[in-house]
Amino acid sequence: MKAKFLVPLAIFLALAGFLGYGLTLNPSVVPSPLIGKPAPEFRLAKLDAPDERFGVEDMRGEVWLLNVWASWCVSCRAEHPYLVELARSGGVPVIGLNYKDESDAALKWLRDHGNPYVATVTDNDGRVGIEYGVYGTPETFLIDRDGVIRYKHVGPINRDTVRKVLMPMIAELSSAG
């Protein structure tokens, strides 16, 4: 009779253990199958100059960040001051991928909040975002000199992310050679 209750109890404890472990994980660290692989190529219209195109190839030879953002994204507003600060430091060029957004709204947003981007391209239909495995905005990718994705951050970056994660990785990738 006791054995009849042991199996459901064991299953419950196993599931509780998995749930407990899952709650300890950082939701901004999402494994990406693109880590260690070439960044998907794109050549998109610039937000501020729609007749001009910009793409991954334009950044070849530099360590850089690709930041996926949108004017409608509340979390993008939270991370934006840290991107502006990072851009002012000159530590790494930041490229913006404006994701499923209206160009006028995006341009106004950058005028109102500051523009940390060396260039911003428009991904109106979200196809480039799909190629990068974007779950939502914001997401940030660290890409090395050879165009290989080295790190992906899901959600808004903050001062600790910049100081403890991005800057050490950027320094290491910049000195490699």
N, C-alpha and C positions, 0 to 999 in steps of 0.2 A: 504494500500500500504506500509506503514512504517513497519508493522509487518512482511512483507515478507523479509525484510533485517535484522530484529532483531535476528532471529534464526541463520542464518549463522554468524552474528557478535558475538553472544553469544558462539557459537561453537569455533570460531577462538580465542576469548579471553580465553576460558577454555584451549585450546591446548597451547596457548602462555604461560599461567600460569604454566602448567605442564612442559613445556620446560624450562622456567625460573627457576623453582624449581630444575629440574634435573641438570642444570648447576651449582648450588650451592653445589652439593654433591661431596664428595671426592671419586675419582675413585679407590683409593687403598683400600677402605673399601667396600668389597663385602660381603653381608650376606651369610653365609654358613650354610646349614642345619646340618653340622657336629659339630658346636659349641655346647658344652655340652654333646657330645656323644663320646663313645670310639673311639680312633684313629683306623682306619682300620689296621688290622694285616698284616705284611709282613715279609718275611725272604728272603733277597736277597743277592746276591754275593757282597762282598766288592770290591770296585774299585781297590784297591792296592793289594788285595789278593783274587783273584777270587774263590779259593778253600774254602774260609771261608764265612760263612753266618752271617748276622746281621739283627736284627729286632726290632720291637716295644718292645717285651718282654724283650730285653736286657737293656732297659731304665726304666723298672718298678721301682718305688721308687724314681725317680729323676724328677725334672722339667727340660724340655729340649725343644730345638727348632729343627724342621725339616725344612730344607731349600732346596727347589726344584730349581735346577740350571742346566745349561748346558754351555759347552765351546763356543757354537755358539750364546749364548744369550748376546746381547749388554747391556741390562739393568743389567744383572748379574755382568758385569764388574763394573758398577757404584756402586752397593751395596757392592761389595766384600771387600773394605777397612774397611767398618763398621763391617762386619762379623769378619774380622781378629782382629780388635780392641776389639770387644765383646769377642772373644775367649781368647785373651790375658788377659782380665780383670778377667777371671775365674768365671764370674757371672753365667754362664749357659753353659752346653755342647750343642754344635751345631752338628747335624747330617746332612750330605748332602745326598740328593736324586738326583743323576745325571740322568737327564731326557732325554730320546731319543737322546743319545749322543754316540760318538765313544770313547771307553775307552782310547785309546792312546792320543786322543786330550784332553780328560778330565784330564788325569794324567799330561800332559805337561802344561795345563792351571794352575793346582794347583802348579806345580813346579815354573812356571813363576810369579804367583801372590800371592803365599802364601796359606797355607792350614789351614783354621780355623776349620776344622771338626775333631771331635773325631773319626768319622768313616764316610765313604761315601759308599753308596750302589748304584748299577746300576739298573736303570729302563729302559732298552733298548727298550722294546716294549710299554712303557707308561701305562701298566695296573695298577700299583700302583697309578700313577698320576690320572688315571680315578677314582679309588676308593676314592681318597682324593678330587675329584672335582676340579682338577687343570685346570685353564683356560689357563695358559701359564707360562713361566718362567720370573722372579723369583716369587716364592710364599713362604711364611714362616708361619709355624704353631707353636703355643706355646702349649705344651702338659704337663699336670700336672703329679704328682706322680702316679696317678691311671691309667694313659694312656688315659685321657680324653682331647679332644681338647678344649682349652679355648679361643684361638684367632687365626684369620687367617689374614695375610697381603698379599694383591695382589700387585705385582710390587716391585721395589727395596726399601729396607729399607734404611734409612739415619740416621744421628746422632740424629735428633729430634725424629724419630720413636723409636730408641733405648732408648733414655733418657726419653722421655715423655710417651711412651706407654709400651714398652717391659720391661724395668727395674722395673717400679712400679708393673706391673703384676707378674713378676718373683719373686720379693720380697714378695708380698702378698701370692703367691702360695707356696713359699718356707717356709714361716713362719706358714702357715696353717698346722694343723696337726695331 
